[in-house]
Amino acid sequence: MKIVFVSPEIAPFVKTGGLADVAGALPGFVSNDEFEVIAVMPCFRSLDRNAWSTEFICNIDIPWADGVEKAAVFMTRMPASGVRVYFIDYAPFFDRDGLYGERGMDYEDNDRRFAFFCRAVLETCRAVNFRPDVIHCNDWQTGIIPVYLKTLYCSDRFFQGTSVLFTVHNLAYQGLFDPENVINATGLPWSVYDMYGVEYYGRFGFLKGGLFYSDFLTTVSPRYSSEIREPEYGMGLHGLLQNRVDSLAGIINGIDYDIWNPGTDLLIRGNYKVDDTGNKKINTVWLCRFCGFEYDERVPVMGMITRLTEQKGIDILASAFDELMKREMKFVLLGTGDEYYHGLFSDFAKKYSRKMSVILRYDEELAHMIYAGSDMFLMPSKFEPCGLSQLVSLKYGTVPVVRETGGLADTITDFSTPAWEENNRPNGFMFRDYSPDALLACVDRALKVYEDSDRWNQLMVNAMNCDFSWSASTEQYRELYRKLFRMKDNLI
């Protein structure tokens, strides 16, 4: 069976967030004798073609506006799995400093950039003679691939029998644009611009196109797949998603333990494992020194690696922060996001310089050190489709403190006396209400348990023994691919 995995970013080639990690791992885990997988992404300027030994494959013609544009296709292989990755090179759209925008502003032509990319994916399949049984699309940037297939390519024999699986990584990012610009550039029929199509409150919705025209939908956790069918989390699309409930599933993301493993991680100062965690302290001492803290084993370090946006709970954290700093703890924050929160948390760092540090950048090595050196990991998200950080922190024995939502609720078992006595293997702490008071109360519970070293060590063991590898998730995706293949086979 032939699978095309399409994503706007794929690690380790280009990465801005968790989508790239998923796209860099899942194709390799799926690939076997039954499933031949290729991946496709844009050839952004930040992609170092020399470092990844890319080779030129061919030029392709893309019908565009009133003419035809030429794009180049390059190819390399994923380092671990050997899966072929194709890059669409079209300088007017992708030879830019940013992937999606610059200086906090989206590019004004993102609609045309990713509409072009979507059509180039289909033409690349034809050019390399890879006739897909399933195209697996990810997030709004790939959302009009199924729209193309159901309209402009509906009679194209090359794609007869091709199904589309569309995965929502975050419903909040929908790709909404002026319909006239998209229609004029792509040549799509105006009939798709309908409430039973891509139209979303007067805009052309790329994400809605993926949700409406794809054969099957997935989200990145079971809890999130049910949450988005309700008005609170559905972003105006809950009705459509409820109507598609029979074609919607939630599959929790995995993480690659070849990368995220404290026993073998080359980016941390002291390696350790579940039955010998002594070297974890080496990382904590280093992290405290890096942040300018005085190390005290009686005082826990809480880490946070996040985008500084309200989705991630930064607003309730900010409201609670002065009160939080009254607790006996150290706090390390790594991330970037809204300029307002950059300024606010920089001010907090000056005010509480002896126990709080903020690093406003992306830093892969420091991220590994925060996972390894922290005692607790904070994720107070307003909503969280899956979350990868809590999965990593579990593996590193850094106990998560999270809000009960989405993938956080699916992966964290709250510490409580009943749960402990029933041997439910708690691995973290959760709070439900989205409020500063609820966050503080949850942190206080965690701090209280930290004082009991025996119980805390058991929590660490529970956390490190959790298995969120790709094994289980991969088989669920394979079964979906098989289901789509059988479904199309019955229709032809």
Secondary structure, 3 states (H helix, E strand, C coil): CEEEEECCCCCCCCCCCHHHHHHHHHHHHHCCCCCEEEEEEECCCCCCCCCCCCEEEEEEEEEECCEEEEEEEEEEECCCCCCEEEEEECHHHHCCCCCCEECCEECCCHHHHHHHHHHHHHHHHHHCCCCCCEEEEECHHHCCHHHHHHCCCCCCHHHCCCEEEEEECCCCCCCEECHHHHHHHHCCCHHHCCCCCCEECCEEEHHHHHHHHCCEEEECCHHHHHHCCCHHHHCCCHHHHHHCHHHEEECCCCCCCCCCCCCCCCCCCCCCECCECCCHHHHHHHHHHHHCCCCCCCCCEEEEECCECHHHCHHHHHHHHHHHCCCCCEEEEECCECHHHHHHHHHHHHHCCCCEEEECCCCHHHHHHHHHHCCEEEECCCCCCCCCHHHHHHHCCCEEEEECCHHHHHHCCECCHHHHHCCCCCCEEEECCCCHHHHHHHHHHHHHHHCCHHHHHHHHHHHHHCCCCHHHHHHHHHHHHHHHHHHHHHHC
